[in-house]
Structure formats: structure tokens, C-alpha cells
């Protein structure tokens, strides 16, 4: 989950939340609840005021948020975050498939089950 904090830190420090929104990144893509809340608040602020919140605004609303110093390019961080989310979703799908097989035993339709996750 370090990539989550790194990406948000970059966006908070640089006022770059629009780049995440344009890539259709949503709060639920973040695993950590604090990161979800921070990102959702940034989106609300931008929607209401037409500009991303400053570092001071974010830190006053979320004093427990650990702001990292980030030198990497935003596009690189977004790419790494997308891979992180895809991996987490793939792991969830595999576990769900295994549960469905265990629950349904011999009555499972493997073709249908795999098509649901394709």
C-alpha cells in the first residue's frame, strides 16, 4: 500500500488530483481507509471550489495522513498504482472463484464461473 500513500502525497503536494480523476481513479480503488477518505475529500473540494485543495487544507482535515516527499513522475506513480489495483483485484477474483468452487462442489459450471471474471 505504499504506492497509495506515495501517489496521494504527490497529488497533495502538487495539486494534481485532476490527473487521477481523468484516469478514472476512484476512492474505492484505494485499499487504505485513510487514503480513500483523503482522495474523496480532495475530489469534493475540487468539485466545490474548482481547484484542488492545498497541502495545508488536506493536512488540517487529515492530521494523521503521512505526507511523503516524492520525486518520481506522476505518470510513473499512476502506472504503478494501476498495477497495484489490478493485482489486488486479480487476487480477490481468484479467492472468490475458489470459494464458489468449494460452495457449489460438483454443481459448479466452470465455463460460466470463469466468464464472470473475464
Backbone torsions as a table, in degrees:
resi	resn	phi	psi	omega
1	UNK	NA	1.2	179.4
2	UNK	-61.5	-35.0	-179.7
3	UNK	-62.6	-32.3	178.8
4	UNK	-61.6	-50.8	-178.8
5	UNK	-65.9	-39.4	179.9
6	UNK	-62.6	-46.8	-179.9
7	UNK	-62.9	-47.4	179.7
8	UNK	-64.3	-38.9	178.2
9	UNK	-59.8	-43.4	178.4
10	UNK	-61.1	-42.5	-178.9
11	UNK	-69.8	-39.4	178.5
12	UNK	-65.0	-48.4	-176.3
13	UNK	-66.1	-34.3	-175.7
14	UNK	-106.4	1.7	-177.9
15	UNK	62.4	43.1	-170.6
16	UNK	-107.3	23.3	-175.5
17	UNK	-61.4	-30.0	-179.4
18	UNK	-59.8	-32.9	179.2
19	UNK	-64.4	-35.9	178.2
20	UNK	-72.8	-42.4	179.4
21	UNK	-62.2	-41.4	-179.3
22	UNK	-66.3	-23.6	176.2
23	UNK	-90.8	10.0	177.9
24	UNK	62.0	33.0	174.0
25	UNK	-82.5	127.5	-176.8
26	UNK	-114.8	160.8	179.5
27	UNK	-54.4	-35.3	-178.1
28	UNK	-68.3	-12.7	176.7
29	UNK	-72.9	-18.2	178.1
30	UNK	-87.3	133.4	-178.3
31	UNK	-79.8	-39.8	-177.2
32	UNK	-77.1	131.4	-177.1
33	UNK	-63.6	-36.7	177.8
34	UNK	-63.2	-44.1	179.3
35	UNK	-64.4	-38.7	176.2
36	UNK	-59.3	-47.4	-177.7
37	UNK	-64.8	-42.9	180.0
38	UNK	-62.4	-47.5	-178.1
39	UNK	-65.1	-43.3	178.3
40	UNK	-60.6	-41.1	178.7
41	UNK	-65.2	-38.5	178.2
42	UNK	-63.5	-41.4	178.6
43	UNK	-65.2	-44.9	178.5
44	UNK	-59.6	-44.3	-179.8
45	UNK	-60.5	-46.2	-179.1
46	UNK	-63.6	-40.4	179.1
47	UNK	-65.1	-40.8	-176.0
48	UNK	-76.3	-41.8	-172.2
49	UNK	-107.5	-5.1	177.7
50	UNK	75.8	9.5	179.1
51	UNK	-149.9	150.4	178.5
52	UNK	-68.0	153.6	179.1
53	UNK	-69.9	150.6	176.5
54	UNK	-75.5	167.9	175.6
55	UNK	-57.1	-42.8	-178.5
56	UNK	-63.4	-40.0	178.9
57	UNK	-63.3	-47.2	-179.6
58	UNK	-62.8	-45.9	-176.6
59	UNK	-68.4	-30.5	177.7
60	UNK	-72.9	-34.2	178.6
61	UNK	-79.0	-30.0	-177.7
62	UNK	-130.4	73.4	-178.0
63	UNK	-63.5	-20.7	178.8
64	UNK	-84.2	-5.1	-179.9
65	UNK	-73.3	127.2	-179.2
66	UNK	-88.7	104.1	-178.8
67	UNK	-83.4	117.8	-179.5
68	UNK	-93.7	151.9	173.0
69	UNK	-87.9	121.9	-172.5
70	UNK	-124.7	128.4	179.0
71	UNK	-103.7	-17.5	-174.6
72	UNK	-69.3	155.5	179.2
73	UNK	-67.1	144.0	-178.7
74	UNK	-59.6	-43.4	-178.9
75	UNK	-61.5	-39.0	176.0
76	UNK	-61.4	-45.9	-179.4
77	UNK	-63.8	-40.6	177.4
78	UNK	-62.2	-45.1	178.3
79	UNK	-58.5	-43.3	179.2
80	UNK	-66.3	-37.5	178.2
81	UNK	-65.7	-42.8	178.9
82	UNK	-60.3	-43.9	177.1
83	UNK	-61.4	-41.7	178.8
84	UNK	-60.1	-47.0	-179.6
85	UNK	-66.3	-43.4	179.3
86	UNK	-61.0	-42.5	179.1
87	UNK	-62.7	-44.9	179.7
88	UNK	-63.1	-41.9	179.2
89	UNK	-67.7	-36.9	177.1
90	UNK	-65.0	-41.4	177.6
91	UNK	-62.5	-42.0	178.2
92	UNK	-63.5	-40.7	180.0
93	UNK	-63.9	-43.9	179.5
94	UNK	-61.9	-43.5	178.6
95	UNK	-64.9	-39.4	178.9
96	UNK	-66.5	-41.1	177.2
97	UNK	-60.6	-44.8	179.6
98	UNK	-61.7	-40.6	178.0
99	UNK	-64.3	-42.9	179.5
100	UNK	-62.3	-38.7	178.2
101	UNK	-65.9	-43.8	178.6
102	UNK	-64.2	-41.7	-177.6
103	UNK	-69.6	-40.5	-173.8
104	UNK	-94.4	-10.9	176.4
105	UNK	52.4	-124.6	-176.3
106	UNK	-75.6	-14.7	-177.1
107	UNK	-85.4	1.1	-177.5
108	UNK	-74.5	137.4	173.7
109	UNK	-98.5	102.6	-175.1
110	UNK	-62.4	-38.7	179.8
111	UNK	-61.1	-46.7	179.9
112	UNK	-65.6	-43.8	-179.7
113	UNK	-59.6	-46.2	-179.3
114	UNK	-70.5	-33.4	178.0
115	UNK	-65.1	-32.9	179.3
116	UNK	-63.2	-28.9	-176.9
117	UNK	-102.5	-0.2	-179.4
118	UNK	-77.4	NA	NA
